[in-house]
């Protein structure tokens, strides 16, 4: 009798595990909303992402911070930067990530791509990732030779595997190496639930050739300038966007080959707007890259969700508001995990949207805290101000990339009320600065640095 009960218990446990979907979160670097052909790009071709959107859900109102590290901290912790962002290139080691919550729910976890969140050798594992293949982890990802500095993020890269440094010199391409690492991880863990976080190295500058470009040179050590030393950024950005799309296609194929495609939630997004000087023909107009700015060009990013067994009525396009703090509660709900005990409730899960029940979700605005500026916006209006609330300007949007800044004298009575409401939200959140980090980290915060003492000149 006891033996039968044990067998029944084991069978039950196996059933529960089988119902836990795999998760793959892909975040492209500096690839704004307009860079996907399914979103209206007339120059970039992204057939694999287009196909994912056709069989999943495409979001038209997803917003990120205007710069990489703030967005990375935000998406991993599910908290607004006002609470826990310290400085560029660092994630406070006291933070809890979605990888921690996934591991607590029985998942095996992996990260590949760009790190830039702390140089400690154990940093990825500390933040919940069992395996890692990263650029800019323990090193800057650059090398010097013959008096020149080379950016080694693409051709012949410098990577770290689980904290161990490796340098390539035989024409390897980092995005391909990272994608192969992800695909191997998928196949090795296909019999148990897994979570993959892939913050891509593409399409960040330098704007350089890919292995599919006509001017690819496997002997190069990379660019000697930040934006690219081959002086053809528009063409190379298109090639880079196409290669990022190709890598997504490879991962989707691997899911199929490993027999786990149907029960894998795949989310694709971008960490901020496209960089300058990229100009993208889009829906009959031109979108100038606005990375680093509190504008639509700097904050509007693509988002596509694909999950054959988990999305009701696939092929939908939704204008529901989504921001990076929503990822943590979404993943926790999908995998059957718990939110961190001290989670402040910034995010709102999109699981109900996946189930075609958006009415069950309430999301009236999104919020961005960024280097002395703050933004709160809904679908039609955004309010951008200094962190103390001054210089507040309301912008009215007719659609993506079609906004007009409004002087107070131009506001209707209803728009004055909207401005006041948004300003009230900014004021409330301003009080949360650094409330989610230990006090010893406060002195390192970018906005808390004291000016250096200057010696008084002798009279």
ZASETOR-536980 format. One record per residue (C-alpha): residue in one letter; x, y, z. Coordinates in steps of 0.001 Angstrom, whole numbers, plus 500000, padded with zeros to 6 digits. Last residue first. Layout:
<nodes>
AXYZ...
</nodes>
This chain:
<nodes>
X544293585883497675X544989582200497813X542544580168495782X540307577941497788X540872574286497197X537924572581495628X536141569802497367X534692567386494838X530988567721494279X528862565224496209X527476562203494448X523832561490495181X522443561448491626X524836558788490361X524328556620493432X527534555430495065X526870557237498364X523507555500498627X524966552009498539X525737551925502272X522078552740502898X520943549372501597X518853549443498427X515075549330497889X514239552816499219X516762554397496862X514336557148495778X510780556245496795X509671559813497577X509880560699493876X507153558107493269X504482560252494894X505506563444493086X505599561760489684X502088560366490226X500819563819491199X502374565273488059X500440562736485975X497180563800487600X497956567501487221X498827567069483561X495622565129482937X493557567847484644X495236570500482509X494524568326479474X490807568242480313X490670572037480561X492462572296477230X496166572960477186X497680575400474701X498607578076477261X500495575460479284X502741574874476284X502240571523474602X504913569257473167X503629567443470080X504013563718469525X503920561508466471X506620558883467054X503946556234467730X500412557673467487X498552560978467875X500630561779470935X500201564832473185X503263565933475155X503049567615478568X506089569455479898X507176569662483536X510139571994484055X510038571314487802X508944568066489434X512038567562491601X513168564720489318X513072567088486360X509988566761484221X508449564753481391X504683564237481176X503417561909478487X499996561815476884X498073559446474578X498600555864475760X499525556861479304X502664558546480450X504934559222483394X508409560519482795X511252561466485101X514492563307484536X517718563719486491X519363560624485121X516363558463484286X513209557543486186X510552556137483855X506900555447484679X504046553744482837X500365554607483096X496819553249483410X497514549553483879X494689547437485277X494494543815484194X491352541645484164X490123543543481117X493070542116479168X491455538678479063X492880537211475879X494857534569477815X498157536233476902X496587539507478035X495800537926481424X499454536902481758X500522540540481294X501487540858484956X501473544360486476X504705545757487834X505466548255490590X504114546103493422X506745546930496036X508194543365496161X509444542722499704X508474539045499792X509772538484496249X506980537388493899X506132533714494010X506451531133491290X503839529311489247X505871529622486069X503418531971484330X502622534048487406X506270534578488333X507142535390484734X504433538040484484X505173539516487920X508853540031486951X508162541224483381X505793544053484309X508627546233485637X509804546434482012X506822548408480768X503544547467479075X500525549595478171X497811547738476270X497829548570472552X497313544970471495X497868543124468215X496479539590468099X497804536756465965X497109534129468610X493588533706470068X494597532274473436X498294532126474188X499642529261476319X500092526249474093X501774528004471165X503610530580473310X504891533689471515X505084537180473012X506324540142470987X507546543459472342X509174546265470425X510478549395472127X509288552958472703X511739554720475045X514271556765473071X512355557503469878X509169558057471907X511050560664473893X512985560812477143X516312560738475313X519275558365475690X518584556457472482X516669558641470025X517245557071466605X515627559207463906X512355557809462583X511533558607458971X508038558722457467X505890556552455202X505293553784457724X508925553726458839X512129554651457031X514746554221459762X517441556782460560X520420555511462543X522821558236463706X522064557765466592X520919554776468599X517635552895468429X515379553155471460X515837551191474663X516353547657476007X514519545831473228X511828543126473378X511206539470472589X509219537123474815X509211533357474293X506886531224476397X507783527587475866X505148524847475954X504756524369472207X508455524620471393X509727521903473728X510579519005471397X514324519676471280X514215520230467511X511294522612467946X513003524645470642X516131524623468499X514181526074465576X512917528912467775X516490529579468926X517787529691465357X514997532057464323X515865534430467150X519464534360465930X518310535229462399X516379538214463758X519547539478465435X521304538914462100X518714540979460213X518999543793462763X522785543704462354X522551543833458552X520178546798458745X522540548470461211X525434547809458822X523660549516455965X522826552614458006X526195552769459770X528472552819456704X531589554566458000X533823551508458484X535151552800461825X532131552031463968X530111554044466508X532670553753469312X535818553821467187X538565551214466717X536107548595465474X536676544887465853X539668542588465877X539393542062462139X540531538760460622X537033537448459956X536328540316457517X532664540764456571X532289543284453729X529315541637451974X527517541218455274X526264537784456393X529088537284458914X528036540648460384X529570543967459394X529926546764461961X527834549522463469X529815549917466666X527176550120468034X524441548108469745X522318545800467578X523222543126468767X524839542069472061X521605540335473033X520187540213476556X519262536503476443X517529535314479606X516792531600479480X514491529862481966X514235526093482217X511718523442483201X513033519884482944X513438517347480129X514766519856477596X517725520829479781X520660519830477568X518787520849474420X517954524312475728X521468524865477078X522974523927473721X520670526431472017X521602529178474463X525336528558473959X524839528513470175X523108531885470490X525987533302472523X528572532047470024X526570533455467109X526235536854468766X529999536761469534X531242536118465997X534253533838465542X536910534782462989X539771532760464430X540906535096467245X538639534318470210X539436535210473820X538060533323476818X537636534494480398X536100532256483048X533153533827484896X530645531157483937X531854531581480366X533356535025479835X533773536539476381X536369538506474406X535295538598470780X536911537812467438X534183539696465514X531434541182467693X531958542501471219X535703543069470958X535870546865470569X539494547518469667X541746550124471267X544726551247469195X548384551780470127X549557548735468231X547096546543470099X544697547311472916X541712545212473933X538023545767474655X535354543692476365X535570545803479515X536394542740481589X534731540576484252X531319540601482535X531516542695479413X530407539914477051X528673536934478553X528097533190478497X526410532175481740X525073529091483503X523187528693486790X521754532218486750X520288533557490004X521809536981490640X524814535560492486X525336533155489583X525607536068487145X527909538023489525X530259535175490493X533324536659488836X532555540101490233X532520542628487398X529060544113487949X525972544765485795X527359545151482262X526123541721481104X525706541398477337X524809538054475791X523896534825477559X521988533969480741X520856530550481968X518491529124484534X517316525710485709X513828526046487174X512423524569490373X510165527415491522X512888528852493762X515134528833490697X512553530891488831X512294533382491692X516057533875491744X516065534289487961X513318536929488247X515803538992490206X516282539921493878X518550542885494638X521159543029497390X523980542829494886X523133546312493607X523258546111489816X526144548044488327X527330549285484935X525794552736485280X524871553757488810X522579553054491713X519163552050490378X517066550605493211X513912552579494018X513848555340491391X514811552691488869X511299551253489038X511224547659490197X510686544368488378X514159543186489403X515518541853486089X513590544215483801X514452547342485786X518139546623486331X518544545889482634X516611549006481623X518761551242483831X521917549574482447X520883550006478786X519595553533478254X516304555278477339X514266553289479882X511780550885478362X508262551220476963X505810548800475329X502782550299473602X502414548405470311X502448544855471698X502412541971469229X500850538713470373X501536535197469102X501464533314465807X501721536352463534X504098537999466010X506449535015465934X506378535082462129X507301538772462051X510121538033464470X511466535417462089X510991537634459027X512872540671460436X513770542899457486X514964546408458264X514371549090455610X510629549815455504X510068549295459206X506364549094460042X506107547131463268X506228543766461468X509373545019459711X511060545499463069X513399548473463591X510598550967464401X510163549729467969X513790550377468858X516776548060468663X519483549471470946X520335546043472430X517895543195471820X516169541615474827X515264537940474576X513301536283477391X512955532516477026X510651530713479440X509864527009479774X506359526139480833X505617524358484110X502933521787483347X505413518917483154X506647519734486659X503134519330488094X502632516009486298X505951514660487552X505006515568491101X501707513723490709X503433510636489323X505845510678492243X502937510880494684X501099508025492971X504242505875493106X504686506680496802X501046505810497518X501396502492495680X504528501607497661X502785502411500938X500000500000500000
</nodes>
